[in-house]
Amino acid sequence: MTEQRMQHATSGSSLADILERVLDKGIVIAGDITVSLADVELLNIKVRLLVASVDKAMEMGINWWESDPYLSSRAHQIEQENQLLRDRLERLEASIQAST
């Protein structure tokens, strides 16, 4: 009689293999937490978590780390340029207002 063994989906897969697969494909975890008292919503928390490689995230159009001032030195430069442009626009609008 031959012995039959139960096989699991993860048998033969190491943690590194599973992590590589998750980062390659990406995984989304979503959840909502609502605290209510007598049918009055007191607190609503929405949690969205995406785990993926940088390449996969960029492929999906997610690149917030490129403009986060805490993570990118270029972001600080862009922030300064934006402020200069806002100031310039404000001066132009003020001069147009004054001339009309």
Secondary structure by P-SEA (a helix, b strand, c coil): cbbbbbbcccccccaaaaaaaaaabbbbbbbbbbbbccccccbbbbbbbbbccaaaaaaaccccccccccccaaaaaaaaaaaaaaaaaaaaaaaaaaac
